[in-house]
Amino acid sequence: MYELYTIVGRVGRDAESRFTPAGQQVTSFSVAVSEEYTKDGQKIKKTKWIRVSSWGKSAEIHNQYVKKGMLVLVAGKLNGDDQGNPRTYEVNGTTKASFEMTAQNVQFLSRVEGSTNESVSPQDEDPPF
């Protein structure tokens, strides 16, 4: 049994699908989860990017409907390294880390048009992958 994690955030890019050699569809998209707080009188905003993948019939639906800027709720398994930490990789000699989830459920909380939630806005910055 594994723990189910839930995140709410904005999609950073349109969903992209591919197929495994066995013919199973997998769809990937990124979600920005932001927090804002005030420290020493200054407003601080931090954004974490989470890579989300879905499989099978869900992958078909997500590929069709998940678009950049949408507000979504994702429930699923958090994937990490052997110690449970974010996965690390290298880009041009620099070590980076990413959070990854395998979606069990994705709820569409808004459409791209008319979206007004200001607390999470990946349009301001591109996902790191």
C-alpha positions as CSV (number, residue, x, y, z in Angstrom):
1,M,0.0,0.0,0.0
2,Y,1.2,3.5,-0.7
3,E,0.3,7.0,0.5
4,L,-2.0,9.1,-1.7
5,Y,-0.9,12.7,-2.0
6,T,-3.1,15.6,-3.2
7,I,-1.9,18.8,-4.8
8,V,-3.7,21.8,-6.3
9,G,-2.0,24.0,-8.8
10,R,-1.9,25.4,-12.3
11,V,-0.8,23.4,-15.3
12,G,2.5,24.7,-16.7
13,R,2.2,23.3,-20.2
14,D,-0.3,21.4,-22.4
15,A,-0.3,17.7,-21.7
16,E,1.8,15.5,-23.9
17,S,1.2,11.8,-24.7
18,R,3.5,9.0,-25.8
19,F,3.1,5.3,-26.0
20,T,5.2,2.6,-24.4
21,P,6.7,-0.2,-26.6
22,A,3.9,-2.4,-25.3
23,G,1.4,0.2,-26.7
24,Q,0.2,1.7,-23.4
25,Q,-0.5,5.4,-23.5
26,V,1.2,7.7,-20.9
27,T,0.4,11.4,-20.6
28,S,2.7,13.9,-18.8
29,F,2.2,17.5,-17.7
30,S,3.6,19.8,-15.0
31,V,1.8,21.5,-12.2
32,A,3.0,24.6,-10.3
33,V,2.2,24.7,-6.6
34,S,2.9,28.0,-5.0
35,E,3.0,29.5,-1.6
36,E,3.2,33.1,-0.5
37,Y,4.2,34.5,2.8
38,T,5.6,37.7,4.4
39,K,9.1,37.6,6.0
40,D,10.6,40.8,7.5
41,G,8.0,42.8,5.7
42,Q,8.7,41.4,2.3
43,K,6.3,39.3,0.3
44,I,8.0,36.0,-0.7
45,K,6.6,33.6,-3.3
46,K,7.9,30.1,-3.8
47,T,6.8,27.8,-6.6
48,K,7.4,24.1,-6.7
49,W,7.0,22.2,-10.0
50,I,5.6,18.7,-10.0
51,R,5.8,16.4,-13.0
52,V,2.6,14.4,-13.3
53,S,2.0,11.3,-15.4
54,S,-1.1,9.3,-16.0
55,W,-1.7,6.0,-17.7
56,G,-4.3,4.1,-19.8
57,K,-7.8,5.6,-20.3
58,S,-7.0,8.5,-17.9
59,A,-4.0,9.4,-20.1
60,E,-6.3,9.7,-23.1
61,I,-8.6,12.1,-21.3
62,H,-5.8,14.1,-19.8
63,N,-4.1,14.4,-23.2
64,Q,-7.3,15.9,-24.6
65,Y,-8.3,18.3,-21.9
66,V,-5.3,19.3,-19.7
67,K,-4.1,22.7,-21.0
68,K,-1.6,25.3,-19.8
69,G,-3.0,27.6,-17.1
70,M,-5.8,25.3,-15.9
71,L,-6.3,24.9,-12.2
72,V,-6.3,21.2,-11.3
73,L,-6.4,18.9,-8.3
74,V,-4.2,15.9,-8.6
75,A,-4.3,12.9,-6.2
76,G,-1.8,10.2,-6.7
77,K,1.4,8.5,-5.7
78,L,4.5,10.6,-5.0
79,N,7.5,9.1,-6.7
80,G,11.0,9.6,-5.3
81,D,14.4,8.0,-5.2
82,D,15.2,5.0,-3.0
83,Q,15.3,7.2,0.1
84,G,12.0,8.9,-0.7
85,N,13.6,12.2,-1.8
86,P,12.9,14.1,-5.0
87,R,14.6,12.5,-8.1
88,T,17.8,14.2,-9.1
89,Y,19.2,14.7,-12.6
90,E,22.0,16.8,-14.2
91,V,21.6,19.6,-16.8
92,N,24.8,21.0,-18.1
93,G,26.8,19.8,-15.1
94,T,24.2,21.2,-12.6
95,T,22.3,18.9,-10.3
96,K,18.6,19.5,-10.2
97,A,15.7,17.8,-8.4
98,S,12.1,17.2,-9.4
99,F,9.0,16.1,-7.7
100,E,7.0,13.5,-9.7
101,M,3.5,12.0,-9.2
102,T,1.6,9.2,-10.8
103,A,-2.0,10.4,-11.0
104,Q,-4.8,8.3,-9.7
105,N,-7.4,11.1,-10.1
106,V,-7.3,14.5,-11.7
107,Q,-10.1,17.0,-11.2
108,F,-10.4,20.1,-13.5
109,L,-11.1,23.1,-11.2
110,S,-11.0,25.7,-13.9
111,R,-10.6,26.2,-17.6
112,V,-7.8,28.3,-19.1
113,E,-10.2,31.1,-20.1
114,G,-11.5,33.2,-17.2
115,S,-9.1,31.7,-14.7
116,T,-8.6,34.2,-11.8
117,N,-6.6,32.4,-9.1
118,E,-3.6,34.6,-8.5
119,S,-1.8,32.4,-5.9
120,V,-0.4,30.0,-8.5
121,S,0.5,31.3,-11.9
122,P,2.9,29.3,-14.0
123,Q,2.4,31.7,-16.8
124,D,4.9,33.9,-15.0
125,E,7.7,31.3,-15.2
126,D,8.4,28.3,-17.4
127,P,8.6,24.8,-15.8
128,P,12.2,23.6,-15.3
129,F,11.7,20.6,-17.6
